[in-house]
Amino acid sequence: MSSPANVNAYVPPPPLEGSARVWGTVALSAATFMNVLDSSIANVSLPAISGDLGVSATQGTWVITSFAVANAIAVPLTGFMTQRFGQVRLFVASILLFVITSWLCGLAPNMTSLIAFRALQGFVAGPMIPLSQTLLLSSYPRAKAGMAMALWSMTTLVAPVMGPLLGGWITDNVSWPWIFYINIPVGILAAIATLAIYRTRESPTRRVPIDTIGLSLLVLWVGSLQLMLDKGKELDWFHSTQIVALAVVAVVCFLFFLIWELTDKHPVVDLSLFKRRNFWTGAVATAIAYGLFFGNVVLLPLWLQQFMGYTATQAGMAMAPVGLLAIVLSPIVGMTVGKVDARRYATFSFLVFALVLWMRSRFNTQADFMTIMIPTLVQGVAMAFFFIPLVTITLSGLSPDRIPAASGLSNFLRITGGAMGTSITTTLWEDRATLHHAQLVESVTHGSHATSSALAGLGSAGLDSGQALAQVNQLVTQQSFMLATTDIFYASAVLFLFLIPLVWLSRPQRGAGASDAAAGAH
């Protein structure tokens, strides 16, 4: 084991060259792709899983929740575990444990065991994203760090799109356990390749004491917060004593966690990173922007399927083009991010996101497939200029030994932002729809010419009065959710504009400083 002094004097290994760099990039990207894919592939398989294991659809959602909670807890521990075990050993161990837990998930005989295995899978997956980014950065010269991130980020742009499509196909044509079994060959090959290429590039380790109190508080407040966000809508938020209890536990444990971690000699999470202006501005901007982005990613297919008559496959096709321009433009951003002020790129990204959401706020119930797909295609431009510049800002100027901790902590904020964005968006959507429904119903009276004409038309089509009124109510409901959807899109566009000044609070980083930004964007 190395001493703390040796850690501080740690000099990272030289960049890889030739085929070693190529295969190293492929191995790291494959592991990342597998991880990101698995976080979304199970979503469309929930009905099949619930039916096969004999539980309700509500109970089936724990397959998603258990993974998310455990993953959110593990991600910020990356820095601590890296110091204890080393980057390469921890990364390879995470891949192999992920393979084992994927196999166990596929073999699960009942829902209880599946939930337990999914929680284990989420926990062991925690270090994979931050460490894949850290190892990839060490494989490239400083001048090509942006290009390395661009190559890596393309896998994270494709995987969320592929997840639902691949998961649906496997569930329909094979069986749901295979959504987990497909991880086994990919994970084994990625682990073997990583070990072969990176085993001589291990980072120094030291026996850092385990902060058991900090770890316990982290588990309690993160677990309570994640459960509150996942179950809040289902349990009617703070009208539920369970949600109130989870909120109290989350707040109290979070406050104690802050006090303990800021005063402990060996904290499990390095909160001193927030003293760096670039870190907190970049991490907070990423978390809020990702929450807005992810909330709208959830909302659009939900609205299409529930109120526009789209099937799951059609909704997936409407969302699929989001990665096209991102894949084309990401290498360009990667090559130039060291030469251009990253704040300009991030600002451009937020402006395009605002434009896309404004375009969507103009939708109505007559919007055709192309009208819906065009903003999704344009959104790829925003995504290409979003991840890499914000990661450059967040991690710029950090020494190599602090990159894993910073990447893990910024990823944790992003994951939490995504969970909060989803919960807030879906809750506001239903609340606004209820408000619009009440307002529209005020106009549906016997004295209204439009109402009388509609009822007369439905009556001439053979519907009795009760059926005609039910049809009118269905139309009112569709319009109220349409209005609620455009409200969310418009508000999100405005919030993206408000985020721009936050980015400009950071200090500019050029050249080597900018190239030092490792990966932290998923």
C-alpha positions in Angstrom: 0.0 0.0 0.0 1.2 3.5 -0.7 1.4 6.1 2.0 -0.6 9.4 1.8 2.6 11.2 0.9 3.1 9.0 -2.1 -0.5 9.5 -3.2 0.0 13.2 -3.2 3.1 12.8 -5.3 1.3 10.4 -7.7 2.2 10.9 -11.3 -0.4 9.4 -13.7 0.9 6.9 -16.3 1.6 8.1 -19.8 -1.2 7.9 -22.4 -1.8 4.7 -24.2 -0.8 4.4 -27.9 -1.9 2.6 -31.0 -4.1 -0.4 -30.7 -3.9 -0.4 -26.9 -5.7 2.9 -26.8 -8.3 1.8 -29.3 -9.1 -1.4 -27.5 -9.0 0.4 -24.1 -11.6 2.8 -25.4 -13.8 0.0 -26.8 -13.6 -1.9 -23.5 -14.5 1.1 -21.3 -17.3 2.2 -23.6 -18.8 -1.3 -23.7 -18.9 -1.5 -20.0 -20.5 2.0 -19.9 -23.0 1.1 -22.6 -24.0 -2.0 -20.6 -24.5 0.0 -17.5 -26.5 2.8 -19.0 -28.6 0.3 -21.1 -29.5 -1.7 -18.0 -30.9 1.4 -16.2 -33.6 1.8 -18.9 -34.0 -1.6 -20.6 -36.2 -3.0 -17.8 -38.8 -0.1 -18.0 -40.7 -1.5 -20.9 -40.5 -5.1 -19.5 -42.3 -4.3 -16.2 -45.7 -5.6 -17.3 -44.2 -8.9 -18.4 -42.0 -9.2 -15.3 -45.0 -8.4 -13.0 -47.3 -10.8 -14.7 -44.8 -13.7 -14.8 -43.9 -13.3 -11.1 -47.5 -12.9 -10.1 -47.4 -9.4 -8.6 -49.2 -6.1 -9.4 -47.8 -3.5 -11.7 -47.2 -1.2 -8.7 -45.1 -3.8 -7.0 -43.2 -4.3 -10.3 -42.0 -0.8 -10.2 -39.6 -1.7 -7.4 -37.5 -3.4 -10.0 -36.6 0.1 -11.2 -36.7 1.8 -7.8 -34.4 -0.7 -6.0 -31.7 -0.3 -8.8 -32.0 3.5 -8.7 -31.7 3.8 -4.9 -28.7 1.5 -4.6 -27.0 3.2 -7.5 -27.5 6.6 -6.1 -25.9 5.5 -2.8 -22.9 3.9 -4.5 -21.9 6.6 -7.0 -20.6 9.2 -4.5 -18.6 6.5 -2.7 -16.4 6.1 -5.9 -13.6 8.4 -4.6 -13.4 6.6 -1.2 -13.4 3.1 -2.7 -10.8 4.1 -5.3 -8.4 5.2 -2.6 -8.9 1.8 -0.8 -8.7 -0.5 -3.8 -7.3 1.3 -6.8 -9.0 2.5 -10.0 -8.4 -0.6 -12.2 -9.2 -3.2 -9.6 -12.4 -1.4 -8.5 -13.5 -1.0 -12.1 -12.9 -4.6 -13.1 -14.5 -5.9 -9.9 -17.6 -3.7 -10.5 -17.9 -5.2 -14.0 -17.6 -8.8 -12.8 -20.0 -8.2 -9.9 -22.4 -6.5 -12.3 -22.3 -9.7 -14.5 -23.0 -11.9 -11.6 -25.9 -9.9 -10.3 -27.3 -9.7 -13.9 -27.2 -13.5 -14.0 -29.0 -13.7 -10.6 -31.7 -11.2 -11.8 -32.4 -13.4 -14.7 -32.7 -16.5 -12.5 -34.8 -14.8 -9.8 -37.8 -17.1 -8.9 -39.9 -14.4 -7.3 -40.3 -10.7 -7.1 -38.6 -10.4 -3.6 -35.4 -12.0 -4.8 -35.5 -10.0 -8.1 -35.7 -6.7 -6.1 -32.9 -7.8 -3.9 -30.6 -8.7 -6.8 -31.5 -5.5 -8.6 -30.5 -3.5 -5.6 -27.1 -5.4 -5.5 -26.8 -4.8 -9.2 -27.4 -1.0 -8.8 -24.9 -0.8 -5.9 -22.0 -2.6 -7.7 -22.7 -0.6 -10.8 -22.1 2.7 -9.0 -18.3 3.1 -9.6 -18.4 2.0 -13.3 -19.4 5.3 -14.9 -17.1 7.6 -13.0 -14.1 5.2 -13.3 -14.7 4.5 -17.0 -14.4 8.2 -17.5 -11.3 8.5 -15.4 -9.5 5.6 -17.0 -10.4 6.9 -20.5 -8.9 10.3 -19.7 -5.7 8.7 -18.6 -5.5 6.8 -22.0 -5.3 9.9 -24.1 -2.9 12.9 -24.2 -4.1 16.1 -22.7 -4.7 17.7 -26.1 -7.0 14.8 -27.1 -9.0 14.6 -23.8 -12.0 16.3 -25.4 -12.0 13.8 -28.2 -11.8 10.9 -25.7 -14.8 12.3 -23.9 -16.7 12.7 -27.2 -16.1 9.0 -28.2 -17.2 7.9 -24.7 -20.2 10.1 -24.6 -21.6 8.7 -27.9 -22.2 5.4 -26.1 -24.2 7.2 -23.4 -26.3 9.0 -26.0 -27.2 5.8 -27.9 -27.8 3.5 -24.9 -30.9 5.3 -23.4 -32.5 5.2 -26.9 -31.6 1.6 -27.4 -32.7 0.5 -24.0 -36.5 0.6 -24.4 -36.4 -0.6 -28.0 -34.1 -3.5 -27.3 -36.0 -4.4 -24.0 -39.3 -4.4 -25.8 -38.0 -6.6 -28.6 -36.4 -9.1 -26.2 -39.5 -9.3 -24.0 -41.8 -9.8 -27.0 -39.6 -12.3 -28.9 -37.6 -14.1 -26.3 -38.3 -13.7 -22.6 -37.7 -11.0 -20.0 -34.7 -12.7 -18.2 -32.7 -12.2 -21.3 -32.7 -8.4 -20.7 -30.3 -9.3 -17.9 -28.5 -12.2 -19.5 -27.2 -10.1 -22.4 -25.0 -8.3 -19.9 -23.0 -11.5 -19.3 -20.9 -11.8 -22.5 -20.5 -8.1 -22.9 -19.3 -7.7 -19.2 -16.9 -10.7 -19.4 -15.2 -9.4 -22.5 -15.0 -5.8 -21.2 -13.5 -7.1 -17.9 -10.9 -9.2 -19.7 -9.9 -6.4 -22.1 -9.7 -3.8 -19.3 -7.6 -6.0 -17.1 -5.2 -6.9 -20.0 -4.7 -3.2 -21.0 -4.9 -1.4 -17.7 -3.5 -3.8 -15.1 -0.1 -2.1 -15.2 -1.7 1.4 -14.8 -3.1 0.9 -11.3 -3.5 4.0 -9.2 -1.9 4.0 -5.7 -3.9 2.9 -2.7 -3.9 3.7 1.0 -5.7 2.3 4.0 -8.2 5.1 4.5 -10.4 4.4 7.6 -14.0 3.5 6.8 -16.3 6.4 7.8 -19.1 4.1 9.1 -21.1 7.0 10.5 -20.9 9.0 7.4 -21.7 6.0 5.3 -24.7 5.1 7.4 -26.1 8.7 7.2 -25.5 8.7 3.4 -27.5 5.4 3.0 -30.3 6.8 5.2 -30.8 10.2 3.6 -30.2 9.2 0.0 -32.3 6.0 0.3 -35.2 8.0 2.0 -35.0 10.8 -0.6 -35.0 8.4 -3.6 -37.9 6.4 -2.2 -39.8 9.6 -1.5 -39.3 10.8 -5.1 -40.1 7.4 -6.6 -43.3 6.8 -4.6 -44.5 10.3 -4.0 -46.8 10.5 -6.9 -48.3 7.1 -6.3 -49.0 7.9 -2.6 -50.2 11.5 -3.2 -47.1 13.1 -1.8 -47.4 14.8 1.6 -51.0 13.6 2.1 -49.3 10.3 2.9 -47.7 9.7 6.3 -45.2 7.4 4.6 -43.9 10.2 2.4 -43.9 12.6 5.3 -41.8 10.2 7.3 -39.4 9.6 4.5 -39.0 13.4 4.0 -38.2 13.9 7.7 -35.7 11.1 7.7 -34.1 12.5 4.5 -33.8 16.1 5.9 -32.6 15.2 9.4 -30.0 12.6 8.1 -28.8 15.0 5.4 -28.1 17.8 8.0 -26.2 15.4 10.2 -24.4 14.0 7.2 -23.2 17.5 6.2 -22.0 18.3 9.7 -20.2 15.0 10.1 -18.6 14.9 6.6 -17.3 18.5 7.0 -15.6 17.8 10.3 -14.4 14.2 9.8 -10.7 13.6 9.0 -11.5 10.8 6.4 -15.0 11.6 5.0 -16.7 9.0 2.8 -17.7 11.9 0.4 -15.3 14.7 -0.3 -17.5 17.8 0.2 -14.5 20.1 0.1 -14.9 19.9 -3.7 -17.7 22.4 -3.3 -15.1 25.0 -2.3 -14.1 25.1 -6.0 -16.2 27.5 -7.9 -16.0 25.6 -11.2 -17.0 22.4 -9.5 -20.1 23.6 -7.8 -21.3 25.8 -10.7 -20.7 23.0 -13.3 -22.2 20.3 -11.1 -25.3 22.3 -10.1 -25.9 23.5 -13.6 -25.6 19.9 -14.9 -27.9 18.5 -12.2 -30.7 21.1 -12.8 -30.4 21.0 -16.6 -30.4 17.1 -16.6 -33.5 17.2 -14.3 -35.3 19.4 -16.8 -34.1 17.3 -19.8 -35.0 14.0 -18.2 -38.4 15.2 -16.9 -39.3 16.1 -20.5 -37.9 12.9 -21.9 -40.3 11.0 -19.6 -43.2 13.4 -20.3 -43.2 13.3 -24.1 -43.7 9.5 -24.6 -46.2 9.5 -21.7 -48.4 12.1 -23.4 -48.0 10.5 -26.8 -49.1 7.1 -25.6 -51.9 8.2 -23.2 -53.5 11.0 -25.2 -52.3 10.9 -28.8 -53.0 7.2 -29.5 -49.3 6.2 -30.1 -48.1 2.7 -29.3 -44.9 2.2 -27.3 -43.0 1.4 -30.5 -44.3 4.6 -32.2 -43.4 6.7 -29.2 -40.0 5.1 -29.2 -39.6 6.0 -32.9 -40.5 9.6 -32.2 -37.8 9.8 -29.5 -35.1 7.8 -31.4 -33.7 10.6 -33.6 -32.5 12.5 -30.5 -29.1 10.8 -30.8 -28.4 11.3 -34.5 -27.0 14.9 -34.5 -25.5 14.3 -31.1 -23.4 11.4 -32.5 -22.3 13.5 -35.5 -21.5 16.7 -33.5 -19.9 15.2 -30.3 -16.5 14.6 -31.9 -16.4 18.2 -33.2 -17.2 19.4 -29.7 -14.6 17.1 -28.2 -11.8 18.3 -30.6 -12.5 22.0 -30.0 -13.6 22.2 -26.3 -9.9 22.8 -25.3 -9.7 25.8 -27.6 -13.1 27.4 -27.1 -14.5 28.7 -23.8 -16.6 25.8 -22.5 -19.1 28.3 -21.1 -19.9 29.4 -24.7 -20.7 25.9 -25.7 -22.8 25.3 -22.6 -24.7 28.5 -23.2 -25.4 27.4 -26.8 -26.7 24.1 -25.6 -29.1 25.7 -23.1 -30.3 28.1 -25.9 -31.0 25.1 -28.2 -32.8 23.2 -25.4 -34.9 26.3 -24.8 -35.7 26.5 -28.5 -36.7 22.8 -28.7 -39.0 23.1 -25.6 -40.5 26.3 -27.0 -41.3 24.4 -30.3 -42.9 21.7 -28.3 -45.0 24.2 -26.3 -46.7 25.0 -29.6 -48.0 21.5 -30.1 -51.7 20.7 -30.2 -53.7 17.5 -30.5 -53.6 17.7 -34.3 -49.7 17.5 -34.4 -48.6 14.8 -36.8 -45.5 12.5 -36.5 -43.1 14.8 -38.3 -44.1 17.8 -36.3 -43.4 15.9 -33.1 -40.1 14.4 -34.4 -38.4 17.6 -35.7 -37.8 19.2 -32.2 -36.5 15.8 -31.1 -34.0 15.8 -34.0 -32.9 19.4 -33.1 -32.5 18.4 -29.5 -29.5 16.2 -30.5 -27.6 19.5 -31.2 -28.2 20.6 -27.6 -27.1 17.2 -26.2 -23.8 17.3 -28.1 -22.9 20.7 -26.6 -24.3 19.9 -23.2 -22.3 17.0 -21.6 -18.7 17.6 -22.6 -18.5 21.4 -21.9 -20.2 21.1 -18.6 -17.9 18.2 -17.5 -15.0 20.3 -18.7 -16.1 23.1 -16.4 -16.9 20.8 -13.4 -13.7 18.9 -13.3 -11.2 21.5 -14.7 -8.1 22.1 -12.6 -8.5 19.1 -10.4 -5.5 16.8 -9.7 -5.7 13.2 -11.1 -6.2 11.7 -7.7 -9.3 13.8 -7.1 -11.0 13.1 -10.4 -12.8 9.9 -9.3 -14.3 11.6 -6.2 -15.3 14.7 -8.2 -16.8 12.6 -11.0 -18.7 10.4 -8.5 -20.1 13.3 -6.6 -21.1 15.2 -9.8 -22.7 12.0 -11.2 -24.6 11.7 -7.9 -26.0 15.2 -8.2 -27.0 14.4 -11.8 -28.8 11.2 -10.9 -30.6 13.0 -8.1 -31.5 15.8 -10.4 -33.0 13.4 -12.9 -35.0 11.6 -10.2 -36.4 15.0 -8.9 -37.0 16.2 -12.4 -39.1 13.2 -13.2 -41.2 13.3 -10.0 -41.7 17.1 -10.2 -42.6 17.0 -13.9 -45.2 14.2 -13.7 -46.8 15.7 -10.6 -47.1 19.2 -12.1 -48.4 17.6 -15.3 -51.3 16.0 -13.5 -51.9 19.0 -11.3 -52.0 21.4 -14.3 -54.3 19.0 -16.2 -56.7 19.0 -13.2 -56.7 22.8 -13.2 -57.3 23.0 -17.0 -60.0 20.4 -16.8 -61.9 22.4 -14.2 -61.5 25.6 -16.3 -62.6 23.9 -19.6 -65.6 22.2 -17.9 -66.9 25.7 -17.0 -67.5 26.3 -20.7 -69.4 23.0 -21.2 -72.9 24.1 -20.5 -76.3 23.8 -22.2 -76.1 27.4 -23.1 -72.9 26.9 -25.0 -73.3 26.7 -28.8 -70.2 24.5 -29.2 -71.4 22.1 -26.5 -74.9 21.9 -28.1 -73.4 21.3 -31.6 -71.0 18.6 -30.3 -73.8 16.8 -28.4 -76.1 17.0 -31.4 -73.4 15.6 -33.7 -72.6 12.7 -31.3 -76.4 12.0 -30.9 -76.8 11.8 -34.7 -73.9 9.3 -34.7 -76.1 7.0 -32.6 -74.8 7.8 -29.1 -77.3 8.3 -26.3 -77.0 11.3 -24.0 -74.9 9.6 -21.4 -72.5 8.3 -24.0 -72.3 11.7 -25.7 -71.5 13.4 -22.4 -68.8 10.8 -21.7 -67.3 11.4 -25.1 -67.3 15.2 -24.5 -65.6 14.6 -21.1 -62.9 12.5 -22.8 -62.3 15.3 -25.3 -62.0 17.8 -22.4 -59.6 15.5 -20.6 -57.4 15.2 -23.7 -57.3 18.9 -24.2 -56.6 19.6 -20.5 -53.6 17.2 -20.6 -52.5 18.8 -23.9 -52.5 22.2 -22.2 -50.7 20.8 -19.2 -48.0 19.3 -21.5 -47.4 22.6 -23.3 -47.3 24.4 -19.9 -44.5 22.1 -18.7 -42.6 22.5 -22.0 -42.8 26.3 -21.9 -41.8 26.5 -18.2 -38.8 24.2 -18.9 -37.7 26.5 -21.8 -37.7 29.5 -19.5 -35.8 27.7 -16.8 -33.1 26.7 -19.3 -32.6 30.4 -20.1 -32.3 31.2 -16.4 -29.5 28.6 -16.1 -27.2 30.4 -18.4 -26.0 33.0 -15.8 -25.0 30.1 -13.5 -22.6 28.7 -16.1 -20.9 32.1 -16.4 -20.2 32.2 -12.7 -17.4 29.7 -13.4 -13.9 30.7 -14.3 -12.8 30.2 -17.9 -10.4 27.2 -18.5 -8.3 27.1 -21.7 -5.8 24.7 -23.1 -4.4 22.2 -20.6 -6.8 23.3 -17.9 -9.7 22.5 -20.1 -8.3 19.3 -21.3 -7.9 18.0 -17.8 -11.6 17.6 -17.5 -12.3 14.0 -17.3 -15.5 12.3 -17.8 -18.5 12.8 -15.5 -21.3 13.1 -17.9 -23.7 10.3 -18.5 
